[in-house]
Amino acid sequence: MLIGEVARRSGVSTRMLRHYDALGLVRPTGRTVGGYREYSADDIRRIFHVESLRSLGMSLRQIGRALEDPAFVPAELVGDLIRRTEDRLKREQELLDRLRAVDASAPSGWEGALRIVELLRGLNSPGAARRQQTVLAPADDVPVPAEVLARAVLAESDPNVAGALRWALARTGGDIVANVASGLRSENAEIRRRAILALIELPGDEATAVLMDALAGSDAVVRRHAALALGARGAEEAVSTLVEMVVEGRNDVEAAEVLGALADGGADGIVGALADAAAEHPADSAVRIRLTQALAEMPGTLALGSLRLLAGDGDPAVALVASALVKVVEERGGAGKASGSN
C-alpha cells in the first residue's frame, strides 16, 4: 500500500509518516519500481501501535524504546505518565478555578479583572501572612468573591488565615452556604472539619438547615461542632448530642454551658437526660462527675433535686462533688429569691 493510501486509511498525515520513517519508528518494508514507499500489513499495524502509544502522552523517543526493546517494562513509564498528567490536570484545574473566580466577580473591564487576578495570587501565596493580609485588606478595596472565599477556607491549613477567611465569609453576600457545605461531602476529614467551622459562623436559616443535616451525619467531629452551634441557636435537636459530649468528655464544659442556656430558654427534659446518663454509667466516676457538673449549669434550682440525689451517691468522689454543687445551687437560688423580693 502506498503512502497516500496509508494516510487516507489510518488518518496519519503523509508528512507524519515520512517523519516516522526518518526516525526509524515505522519504515516501509518495500519500495515500488518508481521508488515510492510501500507499506506492508505489519507496517500498518506498527503505525497503529505508534498512534496508540502517542494517545497515552508518550514521546516519539519513548515509543521507539517501547517498540524496539523486548525487555521493556511499561509500568515505570506509565506511572511517570500518570504523575505528569495529574500535574497537568492540577494546573489546568487551577486555571479553570481562576477563570471562574474572575467571571463570578463580574469585572466591568480589564482593570477590574486584573485586580481580581492579583487578589487570587495573594490568596494562593505560599506565605500565610500574605494570604491573611489579602483577606483582611484586599487591594484597591476589591471584595473577595464568595466562591473564592469558600474554596480558600476549605483549603486553608493555617489557623490564623482560616480564622480571617471565616470572618470574611460571614460578612459576604451571595450563595456562600452551598459553596462551603460542599466540603462536608469530602472524603477528607480535615476538609469536613474546615467546612463545619466555617458554617457555624454563618447566620441565617440556610446555614441552620445544613447544620441540622450535619448533626445527623456520621462524622463525630462535625456532629459535635454542629451540636454546639445549633444549641447556641436554641435548637433542642442538639440536646442528645450535647449530653453525649459530656459523657465522652469531648468539649464537655462548652456542651454543659450550651445545655444550661437551652434549659434557660425553656427547653424541656435536659435535667432528666443528664440524670439518666449518670444512671447509665454507675461504675464510671469520671463520667458521673462530668454529668454532675453539667447539672449545676442548669438555671436557678432546676437541677437541685437531681444534685441532692447524687450527693448521697455510693461513689464518694461523685457524692463529694455533688454535695459541693448542691450548696452552690442553693445559694444561687437564695440569691435569686432575695433579688426578687427587693
C-alpha positions in Angstrom: 0.0 0.0 0.0 1.4 3.4 -1.0 1.9 6.2 1.4 -1.1 8.2 0.2 -3.5 5.3 0.7 -2.0 4.5 4.1 -2.5 8.2 5.2 -6.1 8.1 4.0 -7.0 4.9 5.8 -5.0 5.5 9.0 -5.7 9.2 9.5 -2.0 9.8 9.9 -0.7 12.5 7.5 1.9 11.7 4.9 4.2 14.3 6.5 4.0 12.4 9.8 4.5 9.1 8.1 7.7 10.4 6.5 8.8 11.7 9.9 8.2 8.2 11.4 10.3 6.8 8.6 13.1 9.3 9.2 13.2 8.4 12.9 13.1 4.7 12.3 9.8 4.3 14.0 7.9 2.9 11.0 9.9 2.1 7.9 8.1 0.8 4.9 9.4 -2.7 4.1 9.2 -2.2 0.4 9.6 0.3 -2.5 7.9 0.4 -5.8 9.8 0.3 -9.1 9.4 4.0 -9.1 11.0 4.3 -5.6 7.8 5.1 -3.7 7.3 3.8 -0.2 5.2 0.7 0.0 3.8 -0.4 3.4 3.0 -4.0 4.3 0.2 -5.1 6.7 2.8 -5.4 9.5 4.0 -1.8 8.8 0.4 -0.6 9.1 -0.1 -2.5 12.3 3.0 -0.8 13.7 1.6 2.6 12.7 -1.5 2.0 14.8 0.8 0.8 17.7 2.7 4.1 17.5 -0.6 6.2 17.4 -2.0 4.3 20.3 1.1 5.0 22.4 1.1 8.6 21.4 -2.5 8.9 22.7 -1.1 8.0 26.1 1.1 11.0 26.0 4.3 9.2 25.2 7.0 11.0 23.3 8.3 9.5 20.0 11.6 8.6 21.7 9.7 6.7 24.4 7.6 5.0 21.8 10.7 3.9 19.9 12.2 2.4 23.0 9.0 0.6 23.9 8.7 -1.0 20.4 12.3 -1.9 20.0 13.4 -3.1 23.5 12.0 -6.7 24.1 12.8 -6.3 27.8 10.9 -3.0 28.1 8.6 -3.0 31.2 5.8 -0.3 30.8 4.9 0.0 34.4 7.5 2.7 35.3 6.9 4.7 32.2 3.1 4.5 32.6 3.5 5.6 36.3 5.6 8.6 35.2 2.9 9.5 32.6 0.2 9.3 35.2 2.1 11.7 37.5 2.8 14.2 34.7 -0.9 14.0 33.6 -2.0 14.6 37.2 0.3 17.6 37.5 -1.1 19.0 34.2 -4.7 18.4 35.2 -4.0 20.2 38.6 -2.5 23.2 36.7 -5.5 23.3 34.4 -7.9 23.0 37.2 -6.2 25.9 39.0 -6.5 27.9 35.8 -10.2 27.0 35.5 -10.8 28.0 39.1 -9.1 31.3 38.5 -11.1 32.0 35.4 -14.4 31.1 37.1 -13.5 33.4 40.0 -12.8 36.3 37.6 -16.1 35.5 35.8 -18.0 35.3 39.1 -16.7 38.8 40.2 -18.3 40.3 37.0 -15.5 42.8 36.4 -16.5 45.8 34.4 -13.3 45.9 32.4 -9.7 44.7 32.2 -8.7 46.8 35.1 -11.2 45.1 37.3 -10.3 41.6 36.0 -6.6 42.3 36.7 -7.4 43.3 40.3 -9.2 40.1 40.8 -6.3 38.1 39.4 -3.9 39.9 41.8 -6.3 39.1 44.7 -6.2 35.4 43.7 -2.4 35.4 43.6 -2.5 36.8 47.1 -4.8 34.0 48.3 -2.6 31.4 46.7 0.6 32.9 48.1 2.9 30.4 49.9 3.2 32.9 52.8 0.5 32.8 55.4 0.9 36.4 56.3 0.4 37.5 52.7 -2.8 35.3 52.4 -4.2 36.8 55.7 -3.5 40.3 54.5 -5.2 39.6 51.2 -8.4 38.5 53.1 -8.4 41.3 55.6 -7.3 44.2 53.4 -7.9 43.3 49.7 -6.1 45.6 47.2 -8.0 48.6 45.9 -10.9 47.6 48.1 -11.8 44.8 45.7 -14.2 42.5 47.6 -13.2 38.8 47.5 -15.9 36.8 45.6 -17.9 34.4 47.9 -17.0 31.4 45.8 -13.3 32.2 46.0 -13.5 32.6 49.8 -15.4 29.3 50.1 -12.7 27.4 48.2 -10.0 29.1 50.1 -11.4 28.3 53.6 -11.7 24.6 52.6 -8.1 24.5 51.5 -6.5 26.7 54.3 -4.4 24.9 56.8 -3.0 27.9 58.8 -5.4 28.6 61.7 -4.9 32.4 61.6 -5.6 32.6 57.9 -8.5 30.2 58.3 -10.0 32.5 61.0 -9.7 35.5 58.8 -11.4 33.7 55.9 -14.3 32.6 58.1 -14.6 36.2 59.3 -14.8 37.4 55.7 -17.2 34.7 54.7 -19.6 35.6 57.5 -19.7 39.2 56.1 -20.1 38.3 52.4 -23.3 38.0 50.4 -24.0 35.5 47.7 -24.6 31.8 47.8 -22.0 31.1 50.5 -23.6 28.3 52.4 -23.9 25.9 49.4 -20.3 26.5 48.5 -19.0 25.8 52.0 -21.4 22.9 52.6 -19.8 21.0 49.7 -16.8 20.5 51.9 -19.0 18.3 54.3 -19.2 15.7 51.5 -15.4 15.5 51.1 -13.7 12.2 51.8 -11.0 14.2 53.6 -11.8 14.6 57.3 -9.8 17.8 57.6 -11.8 19.4 54.8 -15.0 18.4 56.6 -13.7 20.0 59.8 -12.9 23.2 58.0 -16.3 23.3 56.4 -18.2 22.9 59.7 -16.0 25.5 61.4 -17.0 28.0 58.6 -20.7 27.0 58.6 -21.2 27.5 62.3 -20.2 31.2 61.9 -22.7 31.8 59.0 -26.0 33.3 60.0 -29.4 32.5 58.6 -31.9 29.7 58.2 -30.0 28.1 55.3 -26.9 27.6 57.4 -29.0 26.2 60.3 -30.6 23.7 57.9 -27.2 22.5 56.8 -26.1 22.2 60.5 -29.2 20.1 61.2 -28.1 17.7 58.4 -24.6 17.6 59.8 -25.9 16.8 63.2 -27.3 13.5 61.8 -24.1 12.7 59.9 -21.5 10.0 60.6 -18.5 12.3 61.3 -18.3 12.7 65.1 -16.2 15.8 64.9 -18.6 17.5 62.5 -21.5 16.4 64.6 -20.1 17.9 67.8 -19.4 21.2 66.2 -22.9 21.3 64.7 -24.5 20.4 68.1 -22.7 23.3 69.9 -23.7 25.8 67.1 -27.3 24.6 67.0 -27.6 24.6 70.8 -26.4 28.2 70.8 -29.2 28.9 68.2 -31.8 27.4 70.5 -32.3 24.1 68.6 -33.4 21.4 71.1 -32.5 18.8 68.5 -28.9 19.2 69.7 -29.6 18.1 73.3 -28.8 14.4 72.9 -25.5 15.0 71.1 -24.6 17.6 73.7 -25.3 15.1 76.5 -23.1 12.5 74.7 -20.3 15.1 74.6 -20.5 15.5 78.3 -20.4 11.7 78.8 -17.5 11.3 76.4 -15.6 14.3 77.8 -15.4 15.9 74.4 -15.8 19.7 74.8 -17.9 18.8 77.8 -17.6 22.1 79.6 -18.8 24.0 76.5 -21.5 21.4 75.9 -22.7 21.8 79.5 -22.9 25.6 79.2 -24.9 25.3 76.0 -27.3 22.8 77.7 -27.7 25.3 80.5 -28.5 28.1 78.0 -31.1 25.8 76.3 -32.7 25.0 79.6 -32.8 28.7 80.5 -34.6 29.2 77.2 -37.3 26.8 78.1 -36.1 23.5 76.6 -37.6 20.5 78.5 -36.0 17.2 79.5 -32.4 18.3 79.8 -32.1 17.6 83.5 -33.7 14.2 83.0 -31.4 13.4 80.1 -28.3 14.2 82.3 -29.6 12.3 85.2 -30.4 9.3 83.0 -27.0 9.4 81.6 -25.5 9.3 85.1 -27.6 6.3 85.9 -26.4 4.5 82.8 -22.7 4.8 84.0 -22.8 3.6 87.6 -19.2 2.4 87.7 -17.6 5.3 85.9 -16.7 8.1 88.3 -15.3 10.5 85.7 -18.4 10.3 83.6 -20.7 10.8 86.5 -18.7 13.8 87.8 -18.9 15.5 84.5 -22.7 14.9 84.4 -23.0 16.2 87.9 -21.1 19.4 86.9 -23.3 19.8 83.9 -26.4 19.6 86.1 -25.0 22.5 88.1 -25.0 24.5 84.8 -28.8 24.4 84.7 -30.5 27.7 85.5 -31.8 28.5 89.1 -32.6 25.4 91.1 -33.8 23.4 88.2 -31.4 20.5 88.9 -31.3 20.8 92.6 -33.3 17.6 93.2 -31.0 15.5 91.0 -27.9 17.0 92.6 -29.2 16.1 96.1 -29.7 12.5 95.0 -26.1 12.4 93.7 -24.9 13.9 96.9 -25.9 10.6 98.5 -24.2 8.5 95.8 -22.3 5.4 96.7 -19.3 6.7 94.9 -17.5 9.0 97.4 -16.0 11.2 94.6 -19.3 11.8 92.9 -21.0 12.4 96.3 -18.4 14.9 97.3 -18.7 16.9 94.1 -22.5 16.8 94.1 -22.6 17.9 97.8 -20.4 21.0 97.0 -22.6 21.8 94.0 -25.8 21.5 96.0 -24.6 24.3 98.2 -23.7 26.4 95.2 -27.1 25.9 93.6 -28.9 26.5 96.9 -27.0 29.8 97.4 -27.8 30.7 93.8 -31.5 30.0 94.4 -31.4 32.0 97.6 -29.8 34.9 95.9 -32.5 34.8 93.2 -35.2 34.9 95.8 -33.6 37.8 97.7 -33.3 39.7 94.5 -36.9 39.0 93.6 -38.1 40.3 97.0 -36.3 43.7 96.7 
